């Protein structure tokens, strides 16, 4: 089981955009350059984040992306669901209904216990992701930063922010 | 993010084998037939379960699979890790080290906070999966069974068990 590379890129971009001065924008190309990733691949994920209301898109030659919400109002779960979609990782194919001498439908009214157990585990996973806000990630980075990390971002903003 | 269809098949097969009478075996072909799935696809996952010590393989024309452990000693986590492998779903590519004006290596000694947060969430997921034993699934099925589910399996064992 593998989360797409886009998840890592999306989280990093959202976290970076959370530090942009008000009204500032960064283009997809700039975000791709800063993170050393493919612009076309990143663009898909930025569009997904925008579609989910996490980022705001401003169109046009001076356009770009900014955060559409406060950093304490966006969680890792929001980002993962925006990029990967809402479906659970475990997709029950109801194989219990297959095979010889299948049981009557009445035995399948309640969800398969295997499906239920797998979904409960995913619920715990999503709950943990839902506890981590972008603001928490920013706080952790800041706590460890002697200024070099912030300086590097600021320099990039000066050159690329719209 | 999607777990492979093999996970569902593997869990169902392990659960079925947990109800086999002692020393009984079921072949990969029988397990595939009962679950209405592709034998060659299923075989890969049975081999993975055997490699992980969850199933025991008996070779030969009268060979097949049986549980290698007690049903209360096999968890959903064991099965998921056997089939999907041990790697986490989130695979940090260290993109924080990319881009212009990269920071010196000393800033990357500790894991990226994003990676740490994603892995903590997966740990919660795995912890939940680790709580569910095959015996628990059997107990749940039995609790709901008016006998028809057990009868169907028994009939299949009579015809296919080695």
Contacts between the chains, C-beta under 8 A, distances in Angstrom:
chain1	res1	chain2	res2	distance
A	1	B	1	6.5
A	1	B	2	7.3
A	1	B	3	5.2
A	1	B	4	7.5
A	1	B	80	7.7
A	1	B	84	4.9
A	1	B	89	4.9
A	2	B	1	7.3
A	2	B	87	7.7
A	2	B	89	5.7
A	2	B	91	6.7
A	3	B	1	5.2
A	3	B	89	4.6
A	3	B	90	5.0
A	3	B	91	7.4
A	3	B	118	7.7
A	4	B	1	7.5
A	5	B	91	7.8
A	5	B	93	6.3
A	7	B	90	6.8
A	7	B	118	7.8
A	8	B	90	7.2
A	8	B	91	8.0
A	8	B	92	6.4
A	8	B	93	5.9
A	8	B	95	6.1
A	8	B	114	6.9
A	8	B	115	8.0
A	9	B	95	6.5
A	11	B	114	5.1
A	11	B	118	7.9
A	12	B	95	5.9
A	12	B	96	6.9
A	12	B	114	6.6
A	15	B	114	7.2
A	33	B	99	6.5
A	33	B	100	6.9
A	34	B	98	7.8
A	34	B	99	4.5
A	34	B	100	7.1
A	35	B	95	4.9
A	35	B	98	5.7
A	35	B	99	5.8
A	36	B	95	6.2
A	36	B	98	2.6
A	36	B	99	4.8
A	37	B	95	6.3
A	37	B	98	7.2
A	76	B	117	6.1
A	76	B	118	7.0
A	76	B	121	7.1
A	80	B	1	7.7
A	84	B	1	4.9
A	87	B	2	7.7
A	89	B	1	4.8
A	89	B	2	5.7
A	89	B	3	4.7
A	89	B	89	7.9
A	90	B	3	5.0
A	90	B	7	6.8
A	90	B	8	7.2
A	91	B	2	6.7
A	91	B	3	7.4
A	91	B	5	7.8
A	91	B	8	8.0
A	92	B	8	6.5
A	93	B	5	6.3
A	93	B	8	5.9
A	95	B	8	6.1
A	95	B	9	6.5
A	95	B	12	5.9
A	95	B	35	4.9
A	95	B	36	6.3
A	95	B	37	6.3
A	96	B	12	6.9
A	98	B	34	7.8
A	98	B	35	5.7
A	98	B	36	2.6
A	98	B	37	7.2
A	99	B	33	6.5
A	99	B	34	4.5
A	99	B	35	5.8
A	99	B	36	4.9
A	99	B	156	7.9
A	100	B	33	6.9
A	100	B	34	7.1
A	100	B	156	7.0
A	101	B	152	5.7
A	101	B	155	6.6
A	101	B	156	7.7
A	103	B	148	5.8
A	103	B	149	6.7
A	103	B	152	6.2
A	107	B	148	6.6
A	107	B	149	6.8
A	110	B	144	7.2
A	113	B	137	5.5
A	113	B	140	4.3
A	113	B	141	6.0
A	113	B	144	7.9
A	114	B	8	6.9
A	114	B	11	5.1
A	114	B	12	6.6
A	114	B	15	7.2
A	114	B	137	6.2
A	117	B	76	6.1
A	117	B	132	4.7
A	117	B	136	7.7
A	117	B	137	6.6
A	118	B	3	7.7
A	118	B	7	7.8
A	118	B	11	7.9
A	118	B	76	7.0
A	118	B	129	7.8
A	120	B	128	6.4
A	121	B	76	7.0
A	121	B	125	5.5
A	121	B	128	3.8
A	121	B	129	4.7
A	121	B	132	7.4
A	122	B	125	6.7
A	124	B	124	4.9
A	124	B	125	6.0
A	124	B	127	7.3
A	124	B	128	4.3
A	125	B	121	5.5
A	125	B	122	6.7
A	125	B	124	6.0
A	125	B	125	3.6
A	125	B	128	7.6
A	127	B	124	7.3
A	128	B	120	6.3
A	128	B	121	3.8
A	128	B	124	4.3
A	128	B	125	7.6
A	129	B	118	7.8
A	129	B	121	4.7
A	132	B	117	4.7
A	132	B	121	7.4
A	136	B	117	7.8
A	137	B	113	5.5
A	137	B	114	6.2
A	137	B	117	6.7
A	140	B	113	4.3
A	141	B	113	6.0
A	144	B	110	7.2
A	144	B	113	7.9
A	148	B	103	5.8
A	148	B	107	6.6
A	149	B	103	6.7
A	149	B	107	6.8
A	152	B	101	5.6
A	152	B	103	6.2
A	155	B	101	6.6
A	156	B	99	7.9
A	156	B	100	7.0
A	156	B	101	7.7
